[in-house]
Amino acid sequence: MTHHTLYGSPLSLYTGRARSYLIKAGLDYRETTPTSEHYAKVVLPAAGNRQGIPTLETADGQVIRDGAAIIDHFEALSGDGFSPSGIKQNLVSRLFDVIGAEGLLRPAMHYRWNFDDQNLEFLRFHFQTMMPKGMEDKTDKAMQSMRKAGQAFGVVPESVNVVESLYETLLDKLDAHFAQVPYLLGNRPCIGDFGMIAPLYSHLGRDPKPLSLMQARAPHLFRWVERMNRPEPDIGEFENQADGYLPDDAIPATLIEVMQHIAVDFVPETLAAAAVINDWLAAQQELPSGATAERGVGFCQFNIDDVTINALVQPYRFYLLARAQTIYDSAPGVEQAALASLLQAAGMREILNVSLTREVGRSANLEVWC
C-alpha cells in the first residue's frame, strides 16, 4: 500500500472531520466504504471490532479508528501543525472540536431526517452504497435505525422549534465570523475547524434541505465548508493571504459571539450529562479499568427556553472536553485567570470544572474507562 486508506462515506458526519484533516495536511489517501472482505477480515478486528467510521489504515498497515485518534496520529508526526501555539487560541480550538463532534448533533439529525420530501432519495442512494454486496435490501432498515438515533439526541416534535431557532441563529453568527476571517482563528484551520466541519459538511452542508438553507442564509459559512474540503488555503477573497493564526493569541469578537450562542444549550447539556454519567458510574462498583466506554449510558434532561430536552448521554463528549480542560489546568496562574475570563465572557466558564469521577481513555482502538 502506497497510500493511506480512509474507510468512511460522504454521508458520515465523523468521516468529514478526518477527511478534511487529511486534505489540509496534504496526505496521500484513498477513501472507500467499509464493505470489502479486507475490511471485514483485517481492518475491523484491528479496530476493536467496532463498526464505526471513520477508520484509517495507514500506508504501513496500522489501523486507527475514530476521527480524533486519526488526527492525533498525524498531529504527533507533524509537530502539532494545526494546533495554535497561543494558549487562548489552543483552548478555544479544543472547545470547538468538542462542540462540532458532540454539540451540534441535534440540528444535524433534525435537518437530515425530518425533511423526507427533500432529503429522502439522496439519503437512500448513499445508504445503499454503504451496504455490503448482497445486502442492499437492508438499506431502509439502516436508515430507520439512524432516524431513531436522531430522536435519541433530543430531536422530537416538542423540541423542533427550539432546535431550528438555535441553528438559524448559529448560521447567522458563523456567517458573520467567516465574513471576517477564513477559518475559526485566522488564515489556517485549527483542530476546532476540523471538529466543526463534521456536522457542518456531511449533514448540514451537503444534504439537500440544510444545504439550501446554508447557501441562502449563510454564504460566508458555506464558503468555509468549501474551503475545508480543498487542499489549498482557498482564501482569495481576503486581503491578508499570509498563512497562520491571528497575531497576539487573539480571539475575534465574532467568535466570542458564536460561543455565547452555542453555550445556550451546550453548557446545560454538558452539566446534565456529567451528572447522569457520574450517577451511573457510582452504580458500577465492579466496572474494571479498561472496560469499554460505550457511546451511550442513559439520558439526561435540561431546559432551553422552557422546553425540556431529553438527550442520550455520551462519555465521548468528556473524552474530548478533557483536552481543553488540561490546557486550562496546566496553565500558570496569570494565564489561567485570562482563560477563565475569556470563557466567562463566552458563557462557557462552567465547563472548565465539570468532570467525570472516572476518566475516559483509549486502548486497542476503543474508548475505555480508566
MARGUDO-118737 format. One record per residue (C-alpha): x, y, z; residue number from 1. Coordinates in nm, 3 decimals. Example, Ala and Ser with C-alpha at 12.3 -4.5 7.8 and 13.67 -1.06 7.14 Angstrom:
<pts>
u_v_w_num
1.230_-0.450_0.780_1
1.367_-0.106_0.714_2
</pts>
This chain:
<pts>
u_v_w_num
0.000_0.000_0.000_1
0.149_0.336_-0.102_2
-0.128_0.550_0.040_3
-0.348_0.567_0.348_4
-0.697_0.419_0.318_5
-0.985_0.603_0.483_6
-1.290_0.384_0.544_7
-1.588_0.614_0.554_8
-1.860_0.778_0.350_9
-1.953_1.124_0.221_10
-2.270_1.073_0.424_11
-2.083_1.022_0.753_12
-2.058_1.311_0.998_13
-1.738_1.192_1.162_14
-1.571_1.091_0.835_15
-1.591_1.457_0.733_16
-1.367_1.555_1.021_17
-1.091_1.305_0.933_18
-1.118_1.364_0.557_19
-1.080_1.739_0.593_20
-0.769_1.692_0.805_21
-0.612_1.455_0.553_22
-0.684_1.703_0.273_23
-0.544_2.004_0.457_24
-0.239_1.811_0.579_25
-0.160_1.713_0.219_26
-0.162_1.342_0.297_27
-0.198_1.083_0.020_28
-0.513_0.882_0.089_29
-0.794_0.696_-0.080_30
-1.146_0.682_0.062_31
-1.365_0.375_0.034_32
-1.667_0.226_0.207_33
-1.619_-0.034_0.483_34
-1.774_-0.311_0.274_35
-1.480_-0.513_0.144_36
-1.359_-0.854_0.255_37
-1.027_-0.695_0.353_38
-1.207_-0.453_0.581_39
-1.408_-0.730_0.747_40
-1.117_-0.971_0.795_41
-0.823_-0.738_0.860_42
-0.929_-0.384_0.944_43
-1.234_-0.440_1.163_44
-1.064_-0.677_1.412_45
-0.775_-0.432_1.443_46
-1.028_-0.153_1.506_47
-1.156_-0.327_1.819_48
-1.440_-0.487_1.622_49
-1.630_-0.161_1.642_50
-1.804_-0.097_1.310_51
-1.792_0.281_1.333_52
-1.641_0.510_1.075_53
-1.405_0.672_1.006_54
-1.133_0.413_1.036_55
-0.793_0.463_0.875_56
-0.546_0.202_0.754_57
-0.210_0.373_0.721_58
0.027_0.308_0.434_59
0.229_0.076_0.661_60
-0.079_-0.119_0.775_61
-0.157_0.045_1.110_62
-0.531_0.069_1.185_63
-0.672_0.375_1.364_64
-1.043_0.401_1.449_65
-1.212_0.735_1.524_66
-1.159_1.077_1.373_67
-0.998_1.232_1.679_68
-0.747_0.946_1.701_69
-0.666_0.977_1.329_70
-0.594_1.347_1.373_71
-0.393_1.279_1.691_72
-0.176_1.034_1.498_73
-0.080_1.277_1.225_74
-0.055_1.580_1.456_75
0.207_1.390_1.656_76
0.402_1.321_1.337_77
0.379_1.682_1.215_78
0.460_1.857_1.542_79
0.101_1.968_1.602_80
0.080_2.160_1.277_81
-0.286_2.254_1.325_82
-0.269_2.337_1.696_83
-0.218_2.709_1.772_84
0.078_2.791_1.997_85
-0.116_3.063_2.181_86
-0.284_2.927_2.491_87
-0.615_3.110_2.438_88
-0.640_3.002_2.077_89
-0.541_2.646_2.164_90
-0.810_2.624_2.432_91
-1.077_2.771_2.203_92
-0.969_2.535_1.925_93
-1.014_2.234_2.151_94
-1.355_2.358_2.268_95
-1.479_2.389_1.912_96
-1.360_2.035_1.849_97
-1.599_1.914_2.121_98
-1.876_2.144_2.005_99
-1.853_2.016_1.649_100
-1.828_1.649_1.738_101
-2.089_1.648_2.015_102
-2.270_1.979_2.045_103
-2.440_2.007_1.705_104
-2.591_1.661_1.677_105
-2.949_1.782_1.721_106
-2.959_2.017_1.421_107
-2.752_1.768_1.219_108
-3.005_1.491_1.279_109
-3.312_1.714_1.252_110
-3.226_1.862_0.915_111
-3.130_1.519_0.782_112
-3.426_1.310_0.897_113
-3.724_1.544_0.927_114
-3.741_1.665_0.564_115
-3.810_1.350_0.365_116
-3.962_1.542_0.075_117
-3.621_1.695_0.002_118
-3.369_1.454_0.152_119
-3.504_1.100_0.132_120
-3.386_0.985_-0.212_121
-3.047_1.149_-0.164_122
-3.004_0.964_0.166_123
-3.130_0.633_0.029_124
-2.873_0.642_-0.251_125
-2.587_0.697_-0.006_126
-2.708_0.437_0.242_127
-2.723_0.184_-0.040_128
-2.356_0.248_-0.115_129
-2.278_0.163_0.248_130
-2.441_-0.180_0.232_131
-2.217_-0.485_0.175_132
-2.274_-0.656_-0.156_133
-2.593_-0.861_-0.148_134
-2.739_-0.671_0.148_135
-2.878_-0.369_-0.035_136
-3.228_-0.471_0.075_137
-3.127_-0.374_0.431_138
-3.098_-0.008_0.332_139
-3.433_0.108_0.469_140
-3.373_-0.071_0.799_141
-3.037_0.102_0.838_142
-3.195_0.437_0.760_143
-3.469_0.382_1.016_144
-3.209_0.299_1.278_145
-3.035_0.631_1.218_146
-3.365_0.816_1.223_147
-3.427_0.675_1.571_148
-3.079_0.787_1.674_149
-3.183_1.142_1.592_150
-3.472_1.109_1.834_151
-3.231_0.982_2.098_152
-3.030_1.302_2.066_153
-3.341_1.501_2.151_154
-3.499_1.569_1.811_155
-3.870_1.518_1.877_156
-4.174_1.723_1.773_157
-4.175_1.915_2.102_158
-3.816_2.034_2.051_159
-3.816_2.110_1.678_160
-3.890_2.483_1.712_161
-3.608_2.545_1.957_162
-3.364_2.329_1.756_163
-3.441_2.527_1.440_164
-3.429_2.863_1.617_165
-3.092_2.790_1.774_166
-2.948_2.662_1.448_167
-3.070_2.952_1.236_168
-2.913_3.199_1.478_169
-2.593_2.993_1.474_170
-2.588_3.020_1.094_171
-2.608_3.399_1.123_172
-2.331_3.423_1.381_173
-2.096_3.185_1.199_174
-2.163_3.370_0.876_175
-2.067_3.699_1.042_176
-1.746_3.543_1.169_177
-1.640_3.388_0.840_178
-1.706_3.719_0.665_179
-1.408_3.850_0.865_180
-1.163_3.556_0.864_181
-1.141_3.239_0.650_182
-1.107_2.994_0.943_183
-1.200_3.000_1.310_184
-0.873_3.156_1.425_185
-0.726_3.318_1.119_186
-0.582_3.205_0.787_187
-0.511_2.847_0.886_188
-0.751_2.574_1.004_189
-0.714_2.457_1.363_190
-0.833_2.143_1.540_191
-1.160_2.321_1.612_192
-1.223_2.376_1.241_193
-1.194_2.001_1.183_194
-1.439_1.934_1.466_195
-1.690_2.181_1.328_196
-1.671_2.056_0.971_197
-1.804_1.718_1.087_198
-2.169_1.827_1.123_199
-2.147_2.134_0.901_200
-2.041_1.936_0.594_201
-2.185_1.587_0.571_202
-2.524_1.668_0.727_203
-2.577_2.043_0.727_204
-2.369_2.147_0.427_205
-2.450_1.860_0.192_206
-2.798_1.712_0.249_207
-3.041_1.897_0.018_208
-3.259_2.072_0.279_209
-2.990_2.215_0.510_210
-2.756_2.281_0.215_211
-3.013_2.511_0.056_212
-3.069_2.682_0.391_213
-2.696_2.742_0.444_214
-2.637_2.867_0.091_215
-2.927_3.110_0.112_216
-2.876_3.233_0.467_217
-2.502_3.197_0.537_218
-2.289_3.222_0.219_219
-1.968_3.301_0.407_220
-2.018_2.989_0.619_221
-2.079_2.786_0.304_222
-1.750_2.918_0.161_223
-1.578_2.791_0.476_224
-1.734_2.447_0.416_225
-1.594_2.452_0.062_226
-1.258_2.577_0.190_227
-1.230_2.296_0.445_228
-1.252_2.038_0.169_229
-0.984_2.184_-0.057_230
-0.607_2.130_-0.023_231
-0.517_2.492_-0.096_232
-0.590_2.770_0.158_233
-0.872_2.894_-0.073_234
-0.876_3.240_0.083_235
-0.863_3.451_-0.233_236
-1.141_3.687_-0.125_237
-0.944_3.800_0.180_238
-0.687_4.079_0.158_239
-0.449_3.908_0.401_240
-0.306_3.599_0.230_241
-0.042_3.506_0.489_242
-0.053_3.160_0.644_243
-0.104_3.134_1.019_244
-0.331_3.221_1.307_245
-0.432_3.565_1.426_246
-0.146_3.753_1.595_247
-0.111_3.803_1.970_248
-0.323_3.497_2.056_249
-0.632_3.699_1.963_250
-0.986_3.562_1.980_251
-1.214_3.764_1.749_252
-1.524_3.924_1.896_253
-1.729_3.748_1.629_254
-1.609_3.411_1.761_255
-1.695_3.508_2.118_256
-2.048_3.578_1.996_257
-2.061_3.233_1.835_258
-1.952_3.074_2.164_259
-2.206_3.273_2.364_260
-2.482_3.141_2.144_261
-2.360_2.781_2.146_262
-2.336_2.795_2.525_263
-2.715_2.827_2.548_264
-2.759_2.452_2.502_265
-2.403_2.313_2.508_266
-2.335_2.412_2.869_267
-2.659_2.286_3.030_268
-2.640_1.963_2.832_269
-2.279_1.908_2.938_270
-2.359_1.968_3.304_271
-2.664_1.743_3.292_272
-2.477_1.468_3.108_273
-2.192_1.471_3.361_274
-2.437_1.429_3.648_275
-2.605_1.130_3.481_276
-2.274_0.962_3.396_277
-2.141_1.011_3.748_278
-2.457_0.857_3.893_279
-2.416_0.569_3.650_280
-2.052_0.522_3.747_281
-2.144_0.521_4.117_282
-2.371_0.224_4.047_283
-2.097_0.036_3.857_284
-1.892_-0.068_4.157_285
-1.723_-0.355_3.974_286
-1.655_-0.178_3.645_287
-1.287_-0.264_3.579_288
-1.028_-0.031_3.438_289
-1.008_-0.090_3.065_290
-1.378_-0.168_3.028_291
-1.521_-0.030_2.704_292
-1.686_0.310_2.742_293
-1.998_0.268_2.531_294
-2.132_0.562_2.334_295
-2.446_0.597_2.546_296
-2.510_0.528_2.916_297
-2.854_0.680_2.968_298
-3.043_1.004_2.910_299
-3.021_1.349_3.064_300
-3.275_1.629_3.082_301
-3.214_2.002_3.052_302
-3.421_2.306_2.960_303
-3.382_2.555_2.677_304
-3.633_2.839_2.651_305
-3.879_2.646_2.872_306
-3.852_2.338_2.650_307
-3.730_2.017_2.815_308
-3.475_1.826_2.605_309
-3.411_1.456_2.666_310
-3.081_1.352_2.511_311
-2.857_1.050_2.504_312
-2.559_1.087_2.738_313
-2.225_1.014_2.572_314
-1.900_0.973_2.769_315
-1.711_1.056_2.448_316
-1.802_1.424_2.499_317
-1.590_1.423_2.814_318
-1.304_1.238_2.647_319
-1.274_1.536_2.412_320
-1.357_1.801_2.671_321
-1.076_1.681_2.897_322
-0.827_1.801_2.635_323
-0.948_2.158_2.669_324
-0.958_2.130_3.047_325
-0.598_2.006_3.052_326
-0.486_2.323_2.872_327
-0.654_2.530_3.143_328
-0.537_2.317_3.435_329
-0.172_2.321_3.323_330
-0.160_2.698_3.263_331
0.030_2.927_3.504_332
-0.184_3.134_3.736_333
-0.191_3.454_3.532_334
-0.271_3.272_3.209_335
-0.530_3.058_3.386_336
-0.709_3.372_3.504_337
-0.708_3.507_3.148_338
-0.854_3.180_3.017_339
-1.124_3.183_3.284_340
-1.210_3.543_3.196_341
-1.230_3.454_2.827_342
-1.468_3.165_2.887_343
-1.673_3.372_3.131_344
-1.726_3.625_2.853_345
-1.818_3.340_2.617_346
-2.070_3.192_2.861_347
-1.870_2.871_2.899_348
-1.685_2.920_3.228_349
-1.875_2.634_3.398_350
-1.743_2.363_3.169_351
-1.387_2.417_3.289_352
-1.473_2.242_3.613_353
-1.729_1.980_3.514_354
-1.576_1.635_3.523_355
-1.647_1.266_3.548_356
-1.548_1.062_3.852_357
-1.355_0.835_3.616_358
-1.164_0.944_3.309_359
-1.221_0.809_2.960_360
-0.907_0.690_2.780_361
-0.825_0.477_2.477_362
-0.692_0.124_2.444_363
-0.678_-0.106_2.140_364
-0.879_0.145_1.931_365
-1.164_0.171_2.182_366
-1.264_0.432_2.435_367
-1.228_0.278_2.781_368
-1.281_0.366_3.145_369
-0.958_0.442_3.325_370
</pts>
